[in-house]
């Protein structure tokens, strides 16, 4: 299908029939200027680049000015008297952050802080868990050739960590092939069962399942509770949930999910400064984990080990309470933010799909504060390189920041060939600072490219 033209009663846009196209590099995009539930969003995010349609909160998150100010206080405390900060401030402040976090991840027992460590990011957490699994292969607890199961759409750094740690120690890696676009959680459950059955065949056992709570590219909410339950029924030894995008984006209840290990970044959707994440370990598992950077606290438990890996800036780990203060200024707190983000991003995703003559990559119930929107097939996205070049073009020429996904596993239905086949998707995010005009800018930029006869192949000799 070709992109639809914009009708006269829609918001101002560049219409596909060439009439009345505004200057896409003209008026600056507004931040929301009125206070939202007691928060002046414009002032809290005034440090964002002016005029950029920032539709990619998912990659790096966003931190409000009030939390950055709290972070600066800790940074100055350390610089003013580092010895006092090390001996008197650091560990109590880390404990304060862990305790503040507990209600947001489904933990009620005060002693559960021993199950929660603060680390730099989900990639670090993955290294901690996968190092632990590698030791079990090298020390003989697991047999060479036993299986680590992972989703095909696992985050690239985690995939490489699986091979660097566990495959090198003797594990066989099996990827669960996932279709995309998706129509139902059952699509994932069916493929997961099939791969699990394969992993447990020929005398092998699945020792670890690595499951995303929300896949990154393409972005899909995975039915983690159901998959963890299947793992328990099938005798999988340990389950690690890579939930880099989860907290602040979907409900997180680590006890209800029931995995052995669960990690999520706090700087993506929970308004902390980069970089900080939590790693929860189920009771009985925490004592076997160690930070890959060994320092003076080695052997004193992962929360202590992670709380001192040498001289560095720990301030992003210390301002979790201030981030919570920020979200609590909004109606409904983090739950209200999640709900409004989800509703608005689905609305904007549908608007884009209708304008471009495409569809969403997954139903709303499998989306979060991010959705995948099909791009017109006539753009000719035929590789990951094409996707990156188109993304750069949108950034540099149209002031839109949005990730582009090349669907290498697309299924072309009979009669759907050539320029009508959707091979690329835009992953749009919505956070409290976003406004509708930013999505209209993306809509209009793509329509203009289509009307101009643009093809990704045209960028081959000119792109950086």
C-alpha positions, 0 to 999 in steps of 0.5 A, a space after each residue: 500500500 502507498 502512504 495516504 495523503 493528509 486531509 485538510 482537517 488534520 493537523 498541518 502536514 506535508 500532504 502526499 499530493 504535494 500541496 501546502 508542505 510546511 518547512 520541516 526544518 522551520 518552527 521549533 517543536 514545543 516542549 509541553 509548557 504547562 505544568 503536568 500534575 505539578 511538574 513543569 515538563 518544559 523546565 525539567 527537560 530544557 536540556 534536551 536539544 531544541 528542535 529535535 523530535 526526540 522519539 527514541 526514549 527507549 535507547 538512552 532514557 531521559 533524566 529530569 533537571 531536578 534529579 540531575 541537580 540531586 546527582 550533582 550534590 553527590 558528585 560535589 560531596 565526593 570531590 569535596 571530601 572523598 574519604 568521608 564520602 567513601 567511609 560515611 556516605 556511599 554505602 548508606 546511600 546505596 542502601 537507601 536507593 535499594 530500599 526505595 526501589 523495592 515496592 516498584 519491583 514487587 518486593 515487600 520484605 525488608 530483608 529483600 534488599 540483600 537480593 537486589 544489587 545496583 549495577 551500571 546497566 543490564 549488560 553488566 547484569 548479564 555479564 554477572 549472571 553469565 559468568 556464574 553460568 560459565 563457572 558451572 560449566 567449567 567446574 563440572 556442575 553442567 555437562 559440555 553440550 548442555 543448552 543455553 536457550 535465548 530468543 532470536 531477538 535478544 539484545 546484541 550485547 547479551 547475545 555476544 555475552 552468551 557466546 563470550 562466557 557460556 558457549 566458550 565454557 562448553 554450552 550449546 546455544 539455541 535461539 528461539 526463532 520468533 516471527 515478526 510481525 506478531 499477532 498474539 503472545 501465543 506466537 512466542 509461547 509456541 516457538 519457545 516450547 518447540 525450542 525448549 523441546 529441542 534443547 532437552 533432546 538427545 541427552 542434553 538439558 537446558 541449563 539456562 533460559 535467557 528471556 527478554 521482558 521487552 525485546 529491543 528491536 523489534 520491540 515486543 512485550 514478551 509473556 515472561 510469566 508464562 515462559 518462566 512457568 514453562 521453564 519450571 515445568 520442563 526442568 530448566 535449571 535457571 532463568 534470567 530475565 533481561 528486562 532492560 526496558 521494563 521498569 517504568 514501562 510495564 509492571 514489574 513484580 519479580 516474585 510473581 514472575 519467578 525467575 532466578 535473575 531479573 534485571 532492568 535499567 533505571 535510566 531508560 524509563 524510570 528517570 534516573 541519570 545514566 547509568 544504573 540498573 538493578 539485578 534481583 536474584 531469587 533467594 538462595 541465588 544471590 550468594 553465588 553471584 560475583 561482579 566481574 570487576 573484583 575489588 575489596 568487597 569481593 565475597 561480601 555479597 553482590 550488593 556490596 561488591 557492586 557498591 565498590 568496584 574502585 574509584 568512580 562516579 557512583 552518583 547515578 546509583 544514589 538518586 533513585 529516591 529523587 527519581 521516585 519523588 519526580 514520578 510521584 508528582 504525576 497523577 497516578 505516579 509511575 503507573 499513571 505515567 505508564 498508562 498515559 505513555 502507552 495510550 499515546 504511543 499506540 494512538 500515534 503509532 496508528 496515526 502513522 500507520 494510517 498515513 503511511 498505508 502500513 500496520 503496527 508490528 504487534 497488537 497494542 497489548 504486546 506493546 508498551 511505551 514503544 510501538 513498531 510502525 511499518 514504513 512504506 515498502 517503496 523506501 527500499 529498506 533492504 539491509 541493516 545498513 539501509 536502516 541506519 542510513 535512513 535513520 541518519 537522514 531523518 536525524 540530519 535533514 528532518 530533525 527526527 530521532 527514531 530507530 529504524 528496524 530492518 525485518 530480515 525475517 519478514 514473511 512475504 505473503 502471496 501477491 505482496 512483492 516488490 515495493 509494497 512489501 514492508 521491510 522496515 519499521 520505525 520504533 517510536 517511544 512516548 515519554 512525558 516530554 513528548 508532544 504530538 507535533 513531533 510525531 507529525 514531523 516524522 509522518 510528514 518527513 516520510 511522506 515527503 521522501 515517498 513523494 520525492 521518489 526516495 530509495 535507500 539505495 540512493 544513499 549508498 554513495 553519499 551516506 557516512 
